Each structure stands twice: as C-alpha cells, then as structure tokens.
Amino acid sequence: MDRNSFYYLYVNTNSLAELALQLLAQQILAQPEPDTPPLTPEELNARVAASFEGIDLAALESVNFDFSRLPIAPEADPQAAVEALPPVELSAEAAAARESAIERYLSGAYAHEETLRPRMDQYYQQSDLPALEAALARLPAELPPLTRALSVQEMSGWLLAYENGNEALDEVVVQLRQLDMSAGERDSD
C-alpha cells in the first residue's frame, strides 16, 4: 500500500465512523417523543457515559454531538434504545437529504489533504501495513476500494455496510482510528 492509498483509507474510514454517528444522532432525534419527561442534560450525559463504559473514545474527540435534546425516559437503557431503532426506510426526499449530507461531509474531508499529509506520513510509517492489507482483503469485494477518493454513491454503499455491521470493515476502522489514539497518548507523555 502506498502513502496515497493509505491517506484515502484513513480519510474514508474516519468519514464512515463520523458520518454513521451523525446519521444515528439524526435518526434518534427523528423518533417520536415518549410520554415520560426527558432527562436533564446531566442525567443524559451520565447515561451516555455509562453506555460507553470501558470504551476509549479518544479518537472521537473532534466530534461534538449535543445529546441533551434526545428524549430518553429515565428508566431507558440508552444502548437498548439505539438497538431498538427501526431500520432506516428513507423516502426519496430523505435519501436525497442523506446523500447531500454525505456530499457536504466528503467535500470537507477531502479538502484537508495538505493539512493531514504530515500526520498521514507519520501514521503510514507506524502502521502494520501487512495486517491492514490483510484486513482490507476481507472487505466486501462488490464495493469500491477504500484506498481512493469515493463518490457520494460509493460512500453511501460503504456507509450502509458499516451501519449494518461488517466485522472486517469494523476492524479496519478501529485499526485506523487507533492511530489517532496512539498519537494522543504520545503527545500527552
């Protein structure tokens, strides 16, 4: 894998993770409000934190989501609430809005190449490229390679695979997100 392929792999996998979080938040916000009063922001933050207990989210530090508007009943389990969400069935209008959101996100993500290059060069040298290539070989063959710039439709296909749960894709995303966590740990030492 060359540096250019690695760069696109990094940007695409991080885009998948962040887009999935954004779209999940939008889906949760679109759910009808329950009859029980919503949690206070402090109660909600405590429940969200408890649901992620034991998970290192350092790679998501730049993602800023305001969950205080989510109407979760006090007795609700946030993880169960997320898992109970119905499958996304999009109208033509909603599908167009989703593609528009992906297009805006990708144009921003790909626009930072010059800024990201020094970090990508460092990550490239530190990565276990054979393990990464082995993980890439297990990805769905019907989808385009993640090692190049993707169109909106191509990213939509990958996003659907990510949202539906693909073990090989999850492994690749985690490997690349851990590079940021490792860099953060080195910077704090």
Summary of the structure (lengths in Angstrom):
residues: 189
radius of gyration: 17.9
end to end distance: 30.3
largest distance: 54.6
contacts: 470
relative contact order: 0.19
helix: 67%
strand: 0%
